[in-house]
């Protein structure tokens, strides 16, 4: 067993320089390669996260602008519809007033025409009543004239 322990001790002693070289290489690589590489990766991650946050903020701002635009559009549409409704109501009121005035004028003209016709009918009746005796006498005269000569023949 002593021989085996001695061989193991020589093996470890031969491996010490390799281990020391590996440790030195590790620290050199760590300081010259891995540390800057990790710093660059951390900076890249930070910038990526910042760009993502900026993009999300820009997207949120754009969504807010779209909402504001849609609200303004709704308000303007409502305003235009209100103005159209007011104009339509005004036009309907004017039309109703014009119809009312036209009906009143037509009723006045119809009433005046009825009065004129009634006066003409009354005047015609008076004329007929005044001429009835004369017409009756003339009718009787003609009837008698036409019946006498035809009966004598």
Order of alpha helices (4+ residues) and beta strands (2+ residues): alpha-alpha
